[in-house]
Amino acid sequence: MHAVRRDVKETLPDVYAPSTDWLEQILWASTYSRRLYMQFLCGFASAGLLLAALGLFGVLAYSITCRRREIGIRMALGAQKCQVIRLIVSQGMRLVLGGAALGLLGAVALTRTLENQLFGVRPIDPPSIAAGGCVLVAVGLLACYLPARRAAKVDPMTALRYE
């Protein structure tokens, strides 16, 4: 760009050589504020996903820990560890999958509010929605399995005495 201006000055010294910018630079500069807004929005969405995952893990782990006495009774009556784990994980995952379905419906309903802010992405972007849902379902599975496994290892008599 500077070479073009220099050549014009050398060839025609009395003519003003206007500044030359590439179209990509002009486009980049004109969309700066929207790109910055979307970067902030992505950052807040990531923070929201992290907080949702931590909250989901905490609530599920706490609810399973509160059922320690019930698990002890089941174990004392002859339930196997794998049966107890399967029961707790299946009950917890029903809640997680129900919440994921409601979240999907809410996400689809709210996409129209962001439609005019999106560049190169459709309002309903299946990979993005699937990634967020998969992260939360995986966290839910982990939040059900780890406390259930820990609770199934407890001696039934200890769990029955626990108050």
C-alpha positions as CSV (number, residue, x, y, z in Angstrom):
1,M,0.0,0.0,0.0
2,H,2.8,2.4,0.8
3,A,4.6,1.4,-2.3
4,V,1.6,2.4,-4.4
5,R,1.4,5.8,-2.8
6,R,5.1,6.3,-3.2
7,D,4.9,5.3,-6.9
8,V,2.0,7.7,-7.5
9,K,4.0,10.6,-5.7
10,E,7.1,9.8,-7.9
11,T,5.1,9.7,-11.1
12,L,2.7,12.6,-10.4
13,P,4.2,14.8,-7.7
14,D,1.4,17.4,-7.9
15,V,-1.4,14.8,-7.5
16,Y,-2.7,13.8,-4.0
17,A,-2.3,10.1,-3.5
18,P,-5.3,8.9,-1.4
19,S,-4.8,6.3,1.3
20,T,-5.5,2.8,0.1
21,D,-6.9,0.2,2.3
22,W,-7.8,-3.4,1.5
23,L,-11.4,-4.3,1.6
24,E,-10.7,-6.9,4.3
25,Q,-9.3,-4.1,6.5
26,I,-12.3,-1.9,6.0
27,L,-14.7,-4.8,6.7
28,W,-12.7,-5.8,9.8
29,A,-12.8,-2.3,11.1
30,S,-16.5,-1.8,10.4
31,T,-17.5,-5.0,12.3
32,Y,-15.2,-4.4,15.3
33,S,-17.9,-3.4,17.8
34,R,-20.1,-6.4,16.9
35,R,-17.2,-8.8,17.1
36,L,-16.3,-7.4,20.5
37,Y,-19.9,-7.8,21.7
38,M,-20.0,-11.4,20.5
39,Q,-16.7,-12.2,22.2
40,F,-18.1,-10.9,25.4
41,L,-21.3,-12.9,24.8
42,C,-19.2,-16.0,24.2
43,G,-17.2,-15.4,27.4
44,F,-20.4,-15.0,29.4
45,A,-22.0,-18.0,27.8
46,S,-18.9,-20.1,28.7
47,A,-19.0,-18.8,32.2
48,G,-22.7,-19.7,32.4
49,L,-22.0,-23.2,31.1
50,L,-19.3,-23.6,33.7
51,L,-21.6,-22.4,36.5
52,A,-24.4,-24.6,35.3
53,A,-22.1,-27.6,35.3
54,L,-20.9,-26.9,38.8
55,G,-24.4,-26.3,40.1
56,L,-25.7,-29.5,38.4
57,F,-22.8,-31.5,39.9
58,G,-23.3,-30.0,43.4
59,V,-27.1,-30.6,43.5
60,L,-26.9,-34.1,42.2
61,A,-24.0,-35.1,44.4
62,Y,-25.7,-33.6,47.5
63,S,-29.0,-35.3,46.7
64,I,-27.3,-38.7,46.4
65,T,-25.3,-38.1,49.6
66,C,-28.5,-37.4,51.5
67,R,-29.8,-40.8,50.4
68,R,-27.0,-42.6,52.2
69,R,-29.4,-44.2,54.7
70,E,-31.7,-45.4,52.0
71,I,-28.7,-46.9,50.2
72,G,-27.5,-48.6,53.4
73,I,-31.0,-50.2,53.9
74,R,-31.0,-51.4,50.3
75,M,-27.5,-52.9,50.8
76,A,-28.6,-54.5,54.1
77,L,-31.5,-56.1,52.4
78,G,-29.2,-57.7,49.8
79,A,-28.9,-55.3,47.0
80,Q,-25.6,-55.6,45.1
81,K,-23.4,-52.5,44.6
82,C,-23.9,-52.5,40.8
83,Q,-27.7,-52.6,41.3
84,V,-27.6,-49.6,43.7
85,I,-25.3,-47.7,41.4
86,R,-27.5,-48.4,38.4
87,L,-30.6,-47.3,40.3
88,I,-29.1,-44.1,41.5
89,V,-27.6,-43.2,38.1
90,S,-30.8,-44.0,36.2
91,Q,-32.9,-41.8,38.6
92,G,-30.4,-39.0,38.4
93,M,-30.1,-39.2,34.6
94,R,-33.8,-39.0,34.2
95,L,-33.7,-35.6,35.9
96,V,-30.7,-34.5,33.8
97,L,-32.2,-35.6,30.5
98,G,-35.5,-33.9,31.4
99,G,-33.6,-30.7,32.2
100,A,-31.7,-31.0,29.0
101,A,-34.9,-31.4,27.0
102,L,-36.4,-28.3,28.7
103,G,-33.1,-26.4,28.1
104,L,-33.2,-27.3,24.4
105,L,-36.7,-26.0,24.0
106,G,-35.8,-22.8,25.8
107,A,-32.7,-22.4,23.6
108,V,-34.7,-22.8,20.4
109,A,-37.3,-20.4,21.7
110,L,-34.8,-17.7,22.6
111,T,-32.7,-17.9,19.4
112,R,-34.7,-15.2,17.7
113,T,-33.4,-12.6,20.2
114,L,-29.8,-13.2,19.0
115,E,-30.5,-13.7,15.3
116,N,-29.4,-10.2,14.1
117,Q,-26.1,-10.5,16.1
118,L,-24.9,-13.7,14.5
119,F,-22.4,-13.7,11.6
120,G,-21.8,-16.9,9.6
121,V,-23.9,-18.9,12.1
122,R,-27.5,-19.9,11.8
123,P,-29.7,-19.0,14.8
124,I,-30.2,-22.6,15.6
125,D,-26.7,-24.1,15.4
126,P,-26.9,-27.8,16.0
127,P,-23.2,-28.3,16.8
128,S,-23.2,-25.6,19.4
129,I,-26.4,-26.7,21.1
130,A,-25.3,-30.3,21.0
131,A,-21.9,-29.5,22.5
132,G,-23.5,-27.6,25.4
133,G,-26.0,-30.3,26.0
134,C,-23.4,-33.0,25.9
135,V,-21.2,-31.2,28.4
136,L,-24.1,-30.9,30.8
137,V,-25.3,-34.5,30.3
138,A,-21.7,-35.8,30.8
139,V,-21.4,-33.7,34.0
140,G,-24.7,-35.0,35.2
141,L,-23.6,-38.6,34.5
142,L,-20.4,-38.0,36.5
143,A,-22.3,-36.3,39.3
144,C,-24.6,-39.3,39.6
145,Y,-22.0,-42.0,39.3
146,L,-19.2,-40.8,41.6
147,P,-21.4,-40.2,44.7
148,A,-23.4,-43.4,44.0
149,R,-20.1,-45.4,43.8
150,R,-18.9,-43.8,47.0
151,A,-22.2,-44.5,48.8
152,A,-22.3,-48.1,47.6
153,K,-18.9,-48.7,49.2
154,V,-20.2,-47.7,52.7
155,D,-20.8,-50.6,55.1
156,P,-24.6,-51.1,55.5
157,M,-24.4,-51.1,59.3
158,T,-22.5,-47.8,59.3
159,A,-25.1,-46.2,57.0
160,L,-27.9,-47.4,59.2
161,R,-26.3,-46.0,62.3
162,Y,-25.5,-42.7,60.5
163,E,-27.8,-39.9,61.5
